[in-house]
Each structure stands twice: as C-alpha cells, then as structure tokens.
C-alpha cells in the first residue's frame, strides 16, 4: 500500500471494483468474477474461503495459508458474495473496500486470489467457479465448524439431502475448529446417521489456539472503543484501517464529532455517481 490516502491513491481500483459489484447481476446464472489476479492459469485444486471479511483477520489468513499447504491446493480464493446468507445487512466496510483490502493481502502472498460471486449458497458458488475454471477443477470450501453446522442444518433447505448431494457432487469441505468446537465435535456431527453418507467429502484442519476465538464482530467493537487489534489481524488490515478510519470512533473536529469513514464513503458515492454520469453523456 502506498503512503497516500487510499481513497486518492487507489481511486481507479475502487472505480473498477464498484463497476464489478454494480454489474454483477443477482438474477444472472451463478457467476464468478476474478478481482485479483484478473487472469489465472487454470488450477487443478482450488480452495474457496467465502466470508464477509469485515475486516480480514488472522483466523481467515491462517486458514487460507494452512489449508493451501496441508491439502496441496494450487490456490485459495478469498471470496465475497454480493449477497451473503444470514448477513444480508452487513455494516462496516463497503463491499468495494473489502475487495480492495483482500486484494492487497492476496497480491503479497503466493497462490492467493480474490473473487466476487453473485450467489450466497455454496452449491451455486461451486457452479460459478466451475463455469469459470472448467469442469475438471477440484473445489474445496474452507469453512469453520460454525459454518459446517449451518451447512448440515435442515432449516436452510427445502430438501437437505438433495441439496447436499448436489454440493458434494462438485465440491468438498475443509473444516477448521472454531472456539470450543474441535475435532471431537466434528467427528460426532459426521457420525450422525443422517450425515454419515457425506463423511468422505469433509476433512478437518486444526487452526492454532491463538486464532480460533477471533471474531470480526469483536474486532469491530474493539476498534469502535479505540482498543488495539494489531495482534489479531494481518498488517494489510491494520494499514487499511489506519488509512480509511474504518470502524474508528468519531473524531472531534472543532465542535462537531465526525465519522471519518462515513464521510469518506459519502465522497466515494458522489464520485461513483459523477463518473457514471460522465460516462452516460460521453460521445
């Protein structure tokens, strides 16, 4: 990242990201757009780490880097969905900013990428990645134990078993411990009679104790209270937050308290609109 303000130095990138988000139609077939790198040599084994990354934490990066090595993956894509199941009303950093932050991280780490998808369900995301990368690619979703519980929860489906059969026909899961949910919880869940048939498609990965309890929500609360989070996020996150003032408490400017990140977003929204207007009237 440069020494200048991110909203100026990386404005062209933010414009491109805004266009990518705006033009990715939710009603279109399952679609993946690569954000970083823009093109890839078709890999054989791909990890997909989908989340809100609000912000990117060491739990995310340790899972990506650890699974990459432990399961001989060719690449891992940090993946943002334009709509995320159970998190449709995400607050905090804008989608464009989260994509930009992920790109900063991916560009400094080998075999990492960033993708944007127009679906929140894993089966449809798998379809989107296969359309992009080819039908022979082996796809592995990297998830925490909390997400695995959701994946096997029948409340999310009209027909759970049919949906899981579709998912596991074209992808597998790599599951990490989360909080006090360890490999024992993992094994007991997969040993249930209704889940045994899917056991071969799900593998376990152990995260270090230092990151298993990390919560993006807790980090946002800490930042809002002015508390340090340096030991819980990668340097790229700290630099981005310092530049943009995301999640920071309002700053006192003369007699007024100003949310600097909200002010930045208002400026960017105006710039996006003005750029679109100029594009519409250009000959």
C-alpha positions as CSV (number, residue, x, y, z in Angstrom):
1,X,0.0,0.0,0.0
2,X,1.2,3.5,-0.7
3,X,1.9,6.3,1.8
4,X,-1.0,8.4,0.4
5,X,-4.7,8.2,1.3
6,X,-6.2,5.1,-0.1
7,X,-9.2,7.0,-1.5
8,X,-6.9,9.0,-3.7
9,X,-4.0,6.6,-4.5
10,X,-6.3,3.7,-5.3
11,X,-9.3,5.6,-6.7
12,X,-9.1,3.9,-10.1
13,X,-9.1,0.5,-8.4
14,X,-12.1,1.5,-6.4
15,X,-13.9,2.6,-9.6
16,X,-13.1,-0.8,-11.2
17,X,-14.3,-2.7,-8.1
18,X,-17.5,-0.6,-7.9
19,X,-18.2,-1.4,-11.6
20,X,-17.6,-5.1,-10.9
21,X,-20.1,-5.1,-8.0
22,X,-22.7,-3.0,-9.8
23,X,-22.7,-5.0,-13.0
24,X,-22.7,-8.5,-11.3
25,X,-26.4,-9.3,-11.6
26,X,-28.0,-11.3,-8.8
27,X,-30.6,-12.6,-11.3
28,X,-27.9,-13.9,-13.7
29,X,-26.7,-17.5,-13.7
30,X,-24.1,-18.3,-11.0
31,X,-21.1,-16.2,-11.9
32,X,-17.6,-15.7,-10.5
33,X,-15.5,-12.6,-11.3
34,X,-11.8,-12.6,-10.5
35,X,-10.7,-9.5,-8.7
36,X,-7.1,-10.4,-8.1
37,X,-5.4,-11.7,-10.2
38,X,-7.6,-10.8,-13.2
39,X,-6.4,-13.9,-15.0
40,X,-5.1,-17.2,-13.7
41,X,-3.6,-20.4,-15.2
42,X,-6.3,-22.9,-14.7
43,X,-5.6,-24.7,-11.4
44,X,-6.5,-28.3,-10.6
45,X,-7.2,-27.9,-6.8
46,X,-8.8,-24.7,-5.6
47,X,-9.7,-23.6,-2.1
48,X,-12.6,-21.2,-1.7
49,X,-12.7,-19.2,1.5
50,X,-16.0,-17.3,1.4
51,X,-16.9,-14.7,4.1
52,X,-17.8,-11.1,4.8
53,X,-14.1,-10.2,5.8
54,X,-15.3,-7.3,7.7
55,X,-12.4,-7.0,8.4
56,X,-9.9,-9.6,7.3
57,X,-8.4,-11.3,10.4
58,X,-5.6,-13.7,11.2
59,X,-8.2,-16.5,11.5
60,X,-9.0,-16.0,7.8
61,X,-5.4,-15.9,6.7
62,X,-4.2,-18.8,8.8
63,X,-7.0,-21.0,7.5
64,X,-6.1,-20.0,3.9
65,X,-2.4,-20.4,4.2
66,X,-2.7,-23.6,6.3
67,X,-5.1,-25.3,4.0
68,X,-3.1,-24.4,1.0
69,X,-0.1,-26.3,2.3
70,X,-1.9,-29.2,4.2
71,X,-4.2,-30.1,1.3
72,X,-1.8,-29.4,-1.7
73,X,-4.1,-26.7,-3.1
74,X,-2.9,-24.8,-6.1
75,X,-4.6,-21.6,-5.0
76,X,-7.1,-20.2,-2.5
77,X,-9.6,-17.5,-3.4
78,X,-10.9,-15.2,-0.7
79,X,-14.5,-14.9,-2.0
80,X,-17.1,-12.3,-1.3
81,X,-20.7,-12.8,-2.2
82,X,-22.7,-9.8,-3.4
83,X,-25.4,-11.2,-1.0
84,X,-24.2,-13.4,1.9
85,X,-26.6,-15.9,3.5
86,X,-27.6,-14.7,7.0
87,X,-25.6,-11.4,6.6
88,X,-27.6,-9.6,4.0
89,X,-27.5,-6.3,6.0
90,X,-23.7,-6.1,6.5
91,X,-22.5,-2.9,8.2
92,X,-18.9,-1.6,8.4
93,X,-16.7,-1.5,5.4
94,X,-18.2,-1.2,1.9
95,X,-18.0,-4.2,-0.4
96,X,-15.6,-2.4,-2.6
97,X,-13.3,-1.6,0.3
98,X,-13.3,-5.2,1.5
99,X,-12.4,-6.4,-2.0
100,X,-9.6,-3.9,-2.1
101,X,-8.2,-5.0,1.2
102,X,-8.4,-8.6,0.2
103,X,-6.5,-7.7,-3.0
104,X,-3.8,-6.0,-1.0
105,X,-3.3,-9.2,1.0
106,X,-3.5,-11.6,-1.9
107,X,-1.0,-9.6,-4.0
108,X,1.6,-10.0,-1.3
109,X,1.1,-13.7,-0.8
110,X,1.8,-16.5,-3.2
111,X,-1.1,-18.6,-4.5
112,X,-3.8,-16.3,-3.1
113,X,-6.6,-14.6,-5.1
114,X,-9.8,-12.7,-4.6
115,X,-13.1,-13.4,-6.3
116,X,-16.6,-11.9,-6.3
117,X,-19.7,-14.1,-6.8
118,X,-23.4,-13.4,-7.2
119,X,-24.6,-16.3,-5.0
120,X,-24.5,-17.0,-1.3
121,X,-25.1,-20.7,-1.4
122,X,-22.1,-22.9,-1.7
123,X,-23.5,-25.2,-4.3
124,X,-24.2,-22.3,-6.6
125,X,-20.8,-20.8,-5.8
126,X,-19.2,-24.1,-6.8
127,X,-21.2,-24.0,-10.1
128,X,-19.9,-20.5,-10.7
129,X,-16.3,-21.4,-10.1
130,X,-16.6,-24.5,-12.4
131,X,-18.0,-22.3,-15.1
132,X,-15.0,-20.0,-14.8
133,X,-12.2,-22.6,-14.2
134,X,-13.6,-25.7,-16.0
135,X,-15.5,-28.8,-15.0
136,X,-12.4,-30.8,-14.1
137,X,-11.3,-28.4,-11.3
138,X,-11.5,-29.9,-7.7
139,X,-13.1,-27.4,-5.4
140,X,-12.7,-27.2,-1.6
141,X,-14.7,-24.8,0.5
142,X,-12.7,-23.7,3.6
143,X,-15.1,-23.2,6.5
144,X,-15.3,-23.1,10.3
145,X,-17.2,-25.5,12.5
146,X,-19.9,-22.9,13.0
147,X,-20.5,-22.9,9.2
148,X,-20.4,-26.7,9.0
149,X,-23.3,-26.8,11.5
150,X,-25.2,-24.4,9.2
151,X,-24.5,-26.5,6.1
152,X,-25.9,-29.6,7.7
153,X,-28.9,-27.8,9.3
154,X,-32.2,-28.8,7.5
155,X,-33.7,-25.4,8.3
156,X,-31.8,-23.9,5.5
157,X,-33.2,-26.3,2.9
158,X,-36.4,-27.5,1.3
159,X,-34.7,-30.8,0.8
160,X,-31.5,-31.0,2.7
161,X,-30.1,-34.3,1.4
162,X,-30.8,-33.4,-2.2
163,X,-29.0,-30.1,-1.8
164,X,-26.0,-31.7,0.0
165,X,-25.8,-34.3,-2.8
166,X,-25.6,-31.5,-5.3
167,X,-22.9,-29.7,-3.3
168,X,-20.7,-32.8,-2.7
169,X,-21.1,-33.9,-6.3
170,X,-18.9,-30.9,-7.4
171,X,-17.0,-29.9,-4.2
172,X,-15.7,-30.9,-0.8
173,X,-15.3,-29.2,2.6
174,X,-12.2,-28.4,4.6
175,X,-13.4,-27.6,8.1
176,X,-11.5,-25.8,10.9
177,X,-12.0,-25.7,14.6
178,X,-13.9,-22.7,15.9
179,X,-14.0,-21.6,19.5
180,X,-14.6,-24.7,21.7
181,X,-15.9,-26.7,18.6
182,X,-13.0,-29.0,18.0
183,X,-12.3,-32.2,16.1
184,X,-14.4,-34.2,18.5
185,X,-17.4,-32.1,17.7
186,X,-16.6,-32.5,14.1
187,X,-16.5,-36.3,14.3
188,X,-19.7,-36.5,16.3
189,X,-21.6,-34.4,13.8
190,X,-20.4,-36.5,10.9
191,X,-21.1,-39.8,12.7
192,X,-24.8,-39.0,13.0
193,X,-26.8,-41.4,10.8
194,X,-28.2,-38.6,8.6
195,X,-24.7,-37.3,7.9
196,X,-22.6,-40.4,7.5
197,X,-23.1,-40.7,3.8
198,X,-21.4,-37.3,3.3
199,X,-18.3,-38.1,5.6
200,X,-15.9,-38.8,2.7
201,X,-16.4,-35.3,1.4
202,X,-15.5,-33.5,4.6
203,X,-12.0,-33.1,6.1
204,X,-10.7,-31.5,9.3
205,X,-8.0,-28.9,9.7
206,X,-6.7,-27.7,13.0
207,X,-6.2,-23.9,13.5
208,X,-3.8,-22.7,16.2
209,X,-5.4,-21.8,19.6
210,X,-4.4,-18.2,19.1
211,X,-7.0,-17.6,16.3
212,X,-9.8,-20.0,17.0
213,X,-11.8,-17.4,19.0
214,X,-11.2,-14.5,16.7
215,X,-14.4,-12.7,15.8
216,X,-14.7,-9.9,13.3
217,X,-17.6,-8.6,15.3
218,X,-15.5,-8.4,18.4
219,X,-12.7,-6.7,16.5
220,X,-15.1,-4.1,15.1
221,X,-16.3,-3.4,18.7
222,X,-12.7,-3.1,19.9
223,X,-11.9,-0.6,17.2
224,X,-15.0,1.4,17.9
225,X,-13.9,1.6,21.5
226,X,-10.4,2.7,20.5
227,X,-8.7,-0.5,21.5
228,X,-5.7,-2.0,19.6
229,X,-6.2,-5.1,17.4
230,X,-2.7,-5.4,16.0
231,X,-2.1,-8.9,17.2
232,X,-5.4,-10.2,15.6
233,X,-5.2,-9.0,12.0
234,X,-2.6,-9.1,9.2
235,X,-0.6,-5.9,8.5
236,X,-2.6,-5.2,5.4
237,X,-5.8,-4.9,7.6
238,X,-4.1,-2.6,10.1
239,X,-2.7,-0.3,7.3
240,X,-6.1,-0.1,5.6
241,X,-8.0,0.7,8.7
242,X,-5.4,3.4,9.6
243,X,-5.8,5.0,6.2
244,X,-9.6,4.8,6.0
245,X,-10.6,5.1,9.7
246,X,-13.0,2.2,9.2
247,X,-14.7,1.2,12.5
248,X,-12.9,4.0,14.4
249,X,-14.8,6.2,16.8
250,X,-15.9,9.6,15.6
251,X,-13.2,12.3,15.5
252,X,-13.8,15.6,17.3
253,X,-13.3,18.4,14.7
254,X,-13.9,21.8,16.4
255,X,-17.4,21.5,17.9
256,X,-18.5,18.5,15.8
257,X,-17.9,14.8,16.0
258,X,-17.2,13.4,12.5
259,X,-17.3,9.7,11.5
260,X,-14.4,9.9,9.1
261,X,-15.1,6.6,7.4
262,X,-18.7,7.5,6.7
263,X,-17.6,10.9,5.3
264,X,-15.1,9.0,3.1
265,X,-17.9,6.7,1.8
266,X,-20.1,9.7,1.0
267,X,-17.4,11.2,-1.1
268,X,-16.8,8.0,-2.9
269,X,-20.5,7.5,-3.6
270,X,-20.6,11.0,-5.1
271,X,-17.5,10.2,-7.2
272,X,-19.1,7.0,-8.4
273,X,-22.2,8.8,-9.4
274,X,-20.4,11.6,-11.2
275,X,-18.2,9.1,-13.1
276,X,-21.3,7.2,-14.2
277,X,-22.9,10.5,-15.3
278,X,-19.9,11.5,-17.4
279,X,-19.9,8.0,-18.9
280,X,-23.5,8.3,-19.9
281,X,-23.1,11.7,-21.6
282,X,-19.8,11.0,-23.3
283,X,-20.0,10.9,-27.1
